[in-house]
Amino acid sequence: MTEDDFPRTYCVTGACGSVGAALVRALLARSDDPHRRVIGLDHDENGVFRLEEEWSGDPRASFFVADVRDRDTLRARFRGVHTVFHTAALKHVYQCEKAPFEAVQTNILGTVHVLEAARAAGVGRLVATSTDKAVNPSSVMGTSKLMAERLVTAASAHAGLDVGGPIFVSTRFGNVLGSNGSVLEIFRRQIFAGGDLTLTDERMTRFVMRPSEAIRLLVETADLARGGEVFITKMAAVRVVDLARAAVRRWAPRAGRRAEDVPIRIVGARPGEKFHEELVSEEEGRRVVELDRYYVVLPAFRPVYRGIDYRYPGARPGALERGYSSARVDHLGDEAIDALLEDLAQEGILCA
């Protein structure tokens, strides 16, 4: 099966977010396909208005104010949809710590509503976005996203008991560079504001990915999924201090400043903040399948998933005995980071 074989109607929850809006653009990019329809949902009224303005000339695009906390609205909007991309979530760690019940309402109960509505509406495939913070979580946000992953996997187990039942699957992202609230966006804003660039600790490392890699993960996962897995892109890792220095090299001159006059101020790690990020835990590493671009974490309780054939083209055993951590992979050097920032600019992201 290729992307050309995909059913024609897609729905994106969280369509006003960085990833959601980029996904909408990618799905509508093929102007030669007049039958492809994309429905975007978001609770951000102003954001929905902006999407409608952007796509006002394309009859294939429809956008609606909707909240994943509202099961009935989701059920109505999912009618006739084959593939749902569930990107809606509360994603800021400290906001979720300050309002944990809101994180539960959106990230956990909202995912339940999306799954129930998808099942009721006869949706064929659902791809949910998750985060590296769901691995051995130290925060409310990470814990809520881990629970969302488990709910997607459990829903796929029950759906798989039906012949031709729906396929539900999760994807894990690293830090999507240039997305709202990403570390690179924060660095750029600090540089142009004329202040110091702040860093919590020089030892921090993180996985990073381009927005285009995040979109490719979602689209290809919809094709590859068997049900209940978690797909993870093999992605680059950086020392955050190196990324900060690259940001200064690139943007200080554009902000009318000398690079040597932009200090990097260490402010100390915040409570619950990890020095390194994990995309696969050690336990999960024992049930990983490796593809060319991805690691696939298979469900832990395989007897529950009877009848699901977890074979993929070109797959090979990919046991990650120590998991997959940003501490234990090669980190990009200065030239590679500079090239990455230039690539983002060429894609129209953080251009200045």
ChimeraX attribute file (.defattr): number of C-alpha atoms within 10 A of each C-alpha:
attribute: neighborCount
match mode: 1-to-1
recipient: residues
	/A:1	7
	/A:2	8
	/A:3	10
	/A:4	8
	/A:5	8
	/A:6	15
	/A:7	15
	/A:8	17
	/A:9	19
	/A:10	24
	/A:11	27
	/A:12	26
	/A:13	26
	/A:14	26
	/A:15	29
	/A:16	26
	/A:17	18
	/A:18	16
	/A:19	23
	/A:20	22
	/A:21	19
	/A:22	18
	/A:23	25
	/A:24	23
	/A:25	15
	/A:26	14
	/A:27	20
	/A:28	19
	/A:29	10
	/A:30	10
	/A:31	11
	/A:32	8
	/A:33	12
	/A:34	12
	/A:35	12
	/A:36	18
	/A:37	20
	/A:38	24
	/A:39	20
	/A:40	28
	/A:41	28
	/A:42	23
	/A:43	18
	/A:44	17
	/A:45	13
	/A:46	12
	/A:47	19
	/A:48	22
	/A:49	14
	/A:50	14
	/A:51	19
	/A:52	17
	/A:53	10
	/A:54	11
	/A:55	16
	/A:56	12
	/A:57	9
	/A:58	13
	/A:59	12
	/A:60	17
	/A:61	22
	/A:62	17
	/A:63	21
	/A:64	19
	/A:65	16
	/A:66	20
	/A:67	20
	/A:68	26
	/A:69	19
	/A:70	14
	/A:71	20
	/A:72	14
	/A:73	15
	/A:74	23
	/A:75	19
	/A:76	13
	/A:77	18
	/A:78	24
	/A:79	16
	/A:80	15
	/A:81	21
	/A:82	20
	/A:83	26
	/A:84	26
	/A:85	25
	/A:86	25
	/A:87	25
	/A:88	26
	/A:89	22
	/A:90	18
	/A:91	18
	/A:92	15
	/A:93	18
	/A:94	15
	/A:95	14
	/A:96	19
	/A:97	14
	/A:98	11
	/A:99	11
	/A:100	16
	/A:101	13
	/A:102	15
	/A:103	26
	/A:104	21
	/A:105	17
	/A:106	20
	/A:107	27
	/A:108	24
	/A:109	21
	/A:110	22
	/A:111	27
	/A:112	20
	/A:113	21
	/A:114	28
	/A:115	25
	/A:116	16
	/A:117	23
	/A:118	27
	/A:119	22
	/A:120	14
	/A:121	18
	/A:122	17
	/A:123	23
	/A:124	18
	/A:125	25
	/A:126	28
	/A:127	27
	/A:128	25
	/A:129	23
	/A:130	27
	/A:131	21
	/A:132	24
	/A:133	26
	/A:134	26
	/A:135	20
	/A:136	16
	/A:137	18
	/A:138	15
	/A:139	20
	/A:140	24
	/A:141	26
	/A:142	24
	/A:143	20
	/A:144	27
	/A:145	29
	/A:146	22
	/A:147	18
	/A:148	25
	/A:149	28
	/A:150	19
	/A:151	21
	/A:152	26
	/A:153	24
	/A:154	20
	/A:155	21
	/A:156	26
	/A:157	26
	/A:158	14
	/A:159	19
	/A:160	22
	/A:161	15
	/A:162	10
	/A:163	8
	/A:164	9
	/A:165	18
	/A:166	24
	/A:167	25
	/A:168	33
	/A:169	29
	/A:170	31
	/A:171	23
	/A:172	23
	/A:173	24
	/A:174	25
	/A:175	22
	/A:176	21
	/A:177	22
	/A:178	23
	/A:179	18
	/A:180	14
	/A:181	14
	/A:182	14
	/A:183	18
	/A:184	22
	/A:185	16
	/A:186	15
	/A:187	23
	/A:188	21
	/A:189	14
	/A:190	16
	/A:191	24
	/A:192	17
	/A:193	11
	/A:194	14
	/A:195	13
	/A:196	16
	/A:197	21
	/A:198	18
	/A:199	18
	/A:200	17
	/A:201	16
	/A:202	17
	/A:203	12
	/A:204	20
	/A:205	23
	/A:206	23
	/A:207	26
	/A:208	18
	/A:209	20
	/A:210	22
	/A:211	21
	/A:212	15
	/A:213	16
	/A:214	23
	/A:215	19
	/A:216	15
	/A:217	21
	/A:218	26
	/A:219	18
	/A:220	13
	/A:221	23
	/A:222	25
	/A:223	14
	/A:224	16
	/A:225	22
	/A:226	21
	/A:227	30
	/A:228	31
	/A:229	25
	/A:230	28
	/A:231	31
	/A:232	26
	/A:233	22
	/A:234	18
	/A:235	18
	/A:236	17
	/A:237	24
	/A:238	22
	/A:239	20
	/A:240	22
	/A:241	19
	/A:242	18
	/A:243	22
	/A:244	20
	/A:245	19
	/A:246	24
	/A:247	21
	/A:248	26
	/A:249	16
	/A:250	17
	/A:251	21
	/A:252	20
	/A:253	13
	/A:254	13
	/A:255	16
	/A:256	11
	/A:257	15
	/A:258	13
	/A:259	18
	/A:260	10
	/A:261	12
	/A:262	18
	/A:263	14
	/A:264	19
	/A:265	13
	/A:266	14
	/A:267	11
	/A:268	11
	/A:269	15
	/A:270	10
	/A:271	9
	/A:272	12
	/A:273	14
	/A:274	16
	/A:275	16
	/A:276	16
	/A:277	24
	/A:278	23
	/A:279	27
	/A:280	26
	/A:281	19
	/A:282	18
	/A:283	13
	/A:284	21
	/A:285	21
	/A:286	19
	/A:287	18
	/A:288	25
	/A:289	21
	/A:290	21
	/A:291	18
	/A:292	11
	/A:293	12
	/A:294	18
	/A:295	24
	/A:296	27
	/A:297	24
	/A:298	21
	/A:299	21
	/A:300	15
	/A:301	10
	/A:302	11
	/A:303	10
	/A:304	14
	/A:305	21
	/A:306	11
	/A:307	12
	/A:308	16
	/A:309	9
	/A:310	17
	/A:311	12
	/A:312	14
	/A:313	8
	/A:314	8
	/A:315	15
	/A:316	13
	/A:317	12
	/A:318	16
	/A:319	17
	/A:320	19
	/A:321	15
	/A:322	14
	/A:323	18
	/A:324	19
	/A:325	19
	/A:326	24
	/A:327	19
	/A:328	13
	/A:329	13
	/A:330	11
	/A:331	19
	/A:332	16
	/A:333	14
	/A:334	14
	/A:335	9
	/A:336	13
	/A:337	19
	/A:338	17
	/A:339	12
	/A:340	17
	/A:341	22
	/A:342	16
	/A:343	14
	/A:344	17
	/A:345	14
	/A:346	11
	/A:347	13
	/A:348	11
	/A:349	17
	/A:350	17
	/A:351	13
	/A:352	11
